[in-house]
Amino acid sequence: MLTSQSACYNGGMGVNAIRLFGLGLIAAGLVLPASRAVLAQPLAATFANARAQAASPAAIAEYRRKLRIYQDARAAFEAEAGAYWDAIAGKRRTRNAKRRDRQPVSLNDYVLSQPPLYDGPSRPVNPEPEERPEPRERKPIPVVADFLQAAREYYQFVPTRPATEMDFKRAYARVALAHGLTREQAVRVYAFETGGNGGHDMQSGLSSGKPGARAISTAVGYNQLLTTNTLNLVAEQGNGILKALQDKAARLAGPQRQAMEHKIAVFKRMLAFARSVPNTWSEHSKLGATPRGWGVHALVLDIDIGPLLQTHKLLTSVIFARDKGYTRPLSAAELEMMNLTGDGTGFDMVTMPQAMRERVPTSNFFQRSGYERNPVAIRHNTVAKLLAITDERMNANSAKPGARELAAAF
């Protein structure tokens, strides 16, 4: 059975559950004495009644007047925004069709206005008590300890960790160069993804080391691979990774050879698991949400396999662009756009002439929900501005110690 934080993902109690432990006991009537627990509900009702009594007819009428104004403003905005994002989707379909037919894409194939942003009145506060839906429970995110535990539990696998971080960086540099990535691409993407100081086991949201920090995704390592990325790369690149391990085993002897052969056997089982579903993002996302998928994700921590996965995360974008006939080397910022947004969407930006980059809004490359949650894309609202801020952050973070060490490894 999985232990530690993973317990809460299977219905037990983990870190997030512990934070809510006191509240949970109170809700269950286990902290308050029985008499006080019995009084708790009437007390809440008393407060609600007092609030209702305090709401005068005039206050209620004013609230309803403001509510109508708010609802009218929101309805007008939603109509405008809906039309805008429908146009974005329609233009995207047109571009995709043109590319399939090998037709040129022009400025007319993009929406050139910026998306509407709501600037009307906020929703007024109801002076009368009203029922509120129960807050949706946030699903805890597994962390490195869970990936390691799942690897032991389901695959009898413990990743070979580096003696020092510099050892992992040297291994990554060797693999990246051998597969055709440049030092500039690898170092600058690392600088952007990790902030310039991340280790091979750095997880998104936990890089600061501050007390109470919380993982915000399963992204781990130099190029921040999600569980879904790892499963997808294992499925797609598994044969090449397996050959690299077998070639390495052939150069070893004794206990080292035995350890590598065990790793090969484990990888074959993980490969079979990754290929047990159709090779789509959605299917691998489902696998990545299971403990067996977490165990596969532990491969990113292994000094023999992790550098291969981190390299292929970028290399697939380079190959995608090359296969589309794009022969100029990708800049690090262009590669990062493909890394962040997906190869197809990123390639759309990469192949755009500079004059078009200056005019095309970033909204053309997002779904509405993603755009409205992305302050960087909103603030730097054209392709040119988004690439420029990416380059700017790469420049700043490349001067940090971790990035300088990685550059020295090449």
C-alpha positions in Angstrom: 0.0 0.0 0.0 1.1 3.6 -0.7 2.0 5.6 2.4 2.8 9.2 3.3 1.1 11.8 1.2 -0.2 9.2 -1.2 -2.6 7.9 1.3 -4.8 11.0 0.9 -5.0 10.3 -2.8 -6.6 7.0 -2.1 -9.0 8.3 0.4 -6.9 8.5 3.5 -5.3 11.5 5.2 -2.3 13.4 3.8 -0.8 16.8 4.2 -3.8 18.8 2.9 -6.1 16.7 5.0 -3.9 17.3 8.1 -4.1 21.1 7.5 -7.9 20.7 7.7 -7.8 18.3 10.6 -8.9 20.7 13.3 -11.8 22.0 11.1 -12.8 18.4 10.3 -13.0 17.5 14.0 -15.0 20.5 14.8 -17.4 19.7 11.9 -17.7 16.2 13.3 -18.4 17.4 16.8 -15.2 15.8 18.1 -13.4 18.8 19.5 -16.2 20.8 21.0 -17.8 19.4 24.1 -21.1 17.8 23.4 -23.1 20.7 24.9 -21.2 23.3 22.7 -21.5 21.1 19.6 -25.2 20.9 20.1 -25.3 24.7 20.4 -23.2 25.3 17.3 -26.0 24.9 14.8 -28.6 27.0 16.7 -25.9 29.7 17.1 -25.3 29.7 13.3 -29.1 30.0 12.8 -29.2 32.9 15.2 -26.6 34.8 13.3 -28.5 34.1 10.0 -31.7 35.3 11.6 -30.1 38.4 12.9 -28.7 39.2 9.5 -32.1 38.7 7.9 -33.7 41.0 10.5 -31.0 43.6 9.8 -31.9 43.7 6.1 -34.5 46.4 5.7 -36.9 46.5 2.8 -34.9 49.5 1.4 -31.6 47.5 1.6 -33.2 44.6 -0.2 -34.7 46.8 -2.9 -31.3 48.5 -3.4 -29.6 45.1 -3.7 -32.0 43.9 -6.3 -31.6 47.1 -8.3 -27.8 46.7 -8.3 -28.2 43.0 -9.1 -30.2 43.8 -12.2 -27.5 46.3 -13.3 -24.8 43.7 -12.7 -26.7 40.9 -14.6 -27.3 43.2 -17.6 -23.7 44.2 -17.7 -22.5 40.6 -17.4 -25.0 39.4 -20.1 -23.8 42.1 -22.5 -20.1 41.2 -21.8 -20.8 37.5 -22.3 -22.5 38.1 -25.6 -19.5 40.1 -26.8 -16.9 37.7 -25.4 -18.7 34.7 -26.8 -18.7 36.1 -30.3 -15.0 37.0 -29.9 -14.0 33.5 -28.8 -16.2 31.9 -31.4 -14.3 33.9 -34.0 -10.9 32.8 -32.5 -12.0 29.1 -32.8 -13.2 29.7 -36.4 -10.0 31.3 -37.5 -8.0 28.5 -35.9 -10.0 25.9 -37.8 -9.3 27.9 -41.0 -5.6 28.0 -40.3 -5.5 24.2 -39.6 -7.3 23.5 -42.8 -5.0 25.7 -44.8 -1.9 24.0 -43.4 -3.4 20.6 -44.1 -3.8 21.7 -47.7 -0.3 23.3 -47.7 -1.8 26.8 -48.4 -0.2 29.9 -47.0 -1.6 31.5 -43.8 -2.0 35.3 -43.9 -2.8 38.0 -41.4 -6.5 37.7 -42.3 -6.5 34.2 -40.8 -6.1 35.6 -37.3 -8.4 37.7 -35.1 -6.5 41.0 -34.8 -8.5 42.7 -32.0 -7.8 42.1 -28.3 -10.4 40.1 -26.4 -12.9 42.0 -24.4 -12.3 42.2 -20.6 -15.1 42.7 -18.2 -15.0 46.1 -16.6 -18.5 46.5 -15.4 -19.9 46.5 -11.8 -19.1 43.6 -9.5 -21.9 41.4 -8.1 -23.5 43.1 -5.1 -23.6 41.4 -1.7 -27.0 40.0 -0.8 -28.2 41.4 2.5 -30.4 38.4 3.0 -29.0 35.0 3.9 -28.7 32.6 1.0 -27.6 29.0 0.6 -24.1 28.6 -0.7 -22.9 25.4 -2.4 -20.4 23.3 -0.5 -16.9 24.3 -1.7 -15.5 21.7 -4.1 -12.8 19.6 -2.4 -9.4 20.2 -4.0 -7.7 17.0 -5.2 -4.3 16.8 -3.6 -1.3 16.7 -6.1 1.2 13.9 -5.7 4.8 14.9 -5.0 8.2 13.4 -5.5 7.9 11.2 -2.4 4.7 9.7 -3.8 6.4 9.0 -7.2 9.2 7.2 -5.5 6.9 5.2 -3.2 4.7 4.2 -6.2 7.8 3.1 -8.2 8.8 0.8 -5.3 5.3 -0.5 -4.7 4.3 -1.2 -8.3 7.6 -1.8 -10.1 10.2 -2.7 -7.4 12.2 0.3 -8.8 14.4 2.8 -7.1 15.8 5.4 -9.5 19.6 5.8 -9.6 20.0 9.3 -8.2 23.1 11.4 -8.9 25.8 11.9 -6.3 25.7 15.6 -7.1 23.4 17.8 -9.1 26.3 18.6 -11.4 26.5 14.8 -12.3 22.9 15.0 -13.5 23.6 18.2 -15.5 26.6 16.6 -17.2 24.5 13.5 -18.1 21.8 15.8 -19.5 24.3 17.8 -21.5 25.8 14.7 -23.0 22.4 13.3 -24.1 21.2 16.7 -25.3 24.2 17.3 -27.5 24.2 13.8 -28.8 20.6 14.2 -30.0 21.1 17.6 -31.6 20.0 20.1 -29.1 22.3 23.2 -28.7 23.7 24.5 -25.4 21.7 27.7 -25.9 18.4 25.8 -26.3 19.0 23.5 -23.3 20.3 26.2 -20.9 17.8 28.9 -21.7 14.8 26.6 -21.6 16.1 25.3 -18.2 16.5 28.9 -17.0 12.9 29.7 -18.0 11.3 26.5 -16.6 13.2 26.4 -13.3 13.9 30.0 -12.6 17.6 29.3 -13.2 18.3 27.3 -10.1 16.2 24.1 -10.3 17.5 20.6 -9.6 16.6 17.4 -11.4 13.9 16.7 -8.7 12.5 20.2 -8.5 8.7 20.1 -8.6 6.5 23.0 -9.7 5.4 25.1 -6.7 8.0 23.6 -4.4 11.1 25.3 -5.7 11.1 28.1 -3.1 11.5 25.6 -0.1 9.3 28.0 1.9 7.3 26.5 4.8 3.7 25.7 3.6 4.7 25.6 -0.1 2.4 23.4 -2.1 2.9 21.6 -5.4 0.9 23.2 -8.1 1.4 20.4 -10.7 3.3 17.2 -11.2 5.9 18.9 -13.3 9.4 17.8 -12.3 12.9 18.5 -13.5 14.9 20.7 -15.9 12.1 20.9 -18.5 9.2 20.4 -16.0 7.7 17.1 -17.2 4.2 16.3 -16.1 3.2 12.7 -15.4 1.3 12.9 -18.7 4.5 14.0 -20.5 6.5 11.2 -19.0 4.0 8.5 -20.0 3.7 10.0 -23.5 7.4 10.1 -24.0 7.9 6.6 -22.7 5.3 5.3 -25.1 6.7 7.2 -28.1 10.4 7.0 -27.4 10.5 3.8 -25.5 12.3 1.8 -28.1 15.2 4.3 -28.3 15.4 4.6 -24.5 15.5 0.8 -24.2 18.3 0.6 -26.8 20.3 3.3 -24.9 20.0 1.3 -21.7 20.9 -2.0 -23.4 24.0 -0.4 -25.0 25.0 0.9 -21.6 24.5 -2.5 -20.0 26.8 -4.1 -22.6 29.6 -1.9 -21.4 29.2 -2.9 -17.8 30.1 -6.0 -15.7 29.3 -7.6 -12.4 26.9 -5.9 -10.0 26.6 -2.8 -12.2 25.5 -5.0 -15.1 23.0 -6.7 -13.0 21.6 -3.4 -11.7 21.2 -2.2 -15.3 19.5 -5.4 -16.4 17.0 -5.0 -13.6 16.4 -1.4 -14.7 15.8 -2.6 -18.3 13.3 -5.2 -17.1 11.5 -2.5 -15.1 11.5 -0.1 -18.0 9.9 -2.8 -20.2 7.1 -3.2 -17.8 6.6 0.6 -17.6 6.7 0.8 -21.4 4.0 -1.9 -21.6 1.9 0.1 -19.2 2.4 3.4 -21.1 1.4 1.6 -24.4 -1.7 0.0 -22.8 -3.8 2.9 -24.0 -4.1 4.8 -27.3 -1.2 7.3 -27.7 -3.2 10.5 -26.9 -2.7 13.2 -24.3 -6.1 12.5 -22.7 -5.5 8.7 -22.3 -2.0 9.2 -20.8 -3.4 11.9 -18.5 -5.8 9.3 -17.1 -2.9 6.9 -16.5 -0.8 9.7 -15.0 -3.5 10.2 -12.4 -3.1 6.6 -11.1 -0.4 5.4 -8.6 1.0 3.2 -11.4 1.4 6.3 -13.5 3.1 8.1 -10.7 5.6 5.2 -10.5 6.5 5.7 -14.2 7.0 9.4 -13.5 9.8 8.5 -11.1 11.9 7.7 -14.2 12.6 11.5 -14.5 14.7 11.2 -11.4 17.0 8.4 -12.7 20.4 9.5 -14.0 20.3 7.0 -16.9 16.7 7.7 -18.1 15.9 11.1 -16.8 18.2 13.0 -19.1 16.8 11.1 -22.1 13.2 12.1 -21.1 14.2 15.7 -20.5 15.9 15.8 -23.9 13.1 14.2 -25.8 10.7 16.7 -24.3 12.4 19.4 -26.3 13.6 17.3 -29.2 10.1 16.3 -30.2 9.4 20.0 -30.9 12.6 20.4 -32.9 11.7 17.3 -35.0 8.1 18.5 -35.4 9.3 21.8 -36.9 11.9 20.1 -39.1 9.3 17.7 -40.4 7.1 20.7 -41.3 9.9 22.0 -43.5 11.2 24.6 -41.0 15.0 24.3 -41.3 16.2 27.3 -39.4 17.4 26.5 -35.9 14.7 27.3 -33.3 15.7 30.0 -30.8 15.3 29.0 -27.2 12.2 31.3 -26.9 10.6 29.7 -29.9 11.3 26.3 -28.6 9.8 27.3 -25.3 6.6 28.4 -27.0 6.3 25.0 -28.5 7.1 23.4 -25.2 4.5 25.4 -23.4 1.6 25.6 -25.8 2.1 22.3 -27.8 3.9 21.8 -31.0 1.1 22.7 -33.4 0.2 25.9 -31.6 3.8 26.9 -30.9 4.7 26.2 -34.5 2.0 28.6 -35.6 3.8 31.4 -33.7 7.3 30.3 -34.7 6.6 30.4 -38.4 5.0 33.8 -38.3 7.0 36.7 -39.8 8.0 39.4 -37.4 5.6 42.0 -38.9 2.8 39.6 -38.2 4.1 38.8 -34.7 3.8 42.5 -33.9 0.1 42.5 -34.7 -1.4 39.1 -33.9 -2.8 38.9 -30.3 -1.8 36.0 -28.1 -5.5 35.2 -27.6 -5.4 33.4 -31.0 -3.4 30.6 -29.4 -5.5 30.0 -26.3 -8.9 28.6 -25.3 -10.9 31.3 -23.4 -10.6 29.7 -20.0 -6.8 29.3 -20.3 -6.3 32.9 -21.6 -8.4 34.5 -18.8 -6.2 32.6 -16.2 -2.9 33.6 -17.8 -1.8 37.1 -16.7 1.4 36.9 -18.8 -0.5 36.3 -22.0 -2.9 39.1 -21.2 -0.2 41.6 -20.2 2.1 40.7 -23.1 -0.8 40.5 -25.6 0.9 40.0 -29.0 3.1 37.2 -30.2 6.1 39.6 -30.4 5.6 40.8 -26.8 5.2 37.2 -25.5 8.4 36.1 -27.2 10.2 39.2 -26.0 9.2 38.7 -22.3 10.2 35.0 -22.6 13.6 36.0 -23.9 13.9 38.6 -21.2 13.3 36.1 -18.4 15.6 33.6 -20.0 18.3 36.3 -20.0 17.8 37.1 -16.4 17.6 33.5 -15.2 20.6 32.3 -17.3 22.8 34.4 -15.0 21.8 32.4 -12.0 24.1 29.7 -10.5 22.1 26.7 -11.6 22.0 27.9 -15.2 25.7 28.8 -15.2 26.5 25.3 -13.9 24.4 23.7 -16.7 26.1 25.8 -19.3 29.5 24.7 -18.0 28.4 21.0 -18.3 28.2 21.4 -22.1 
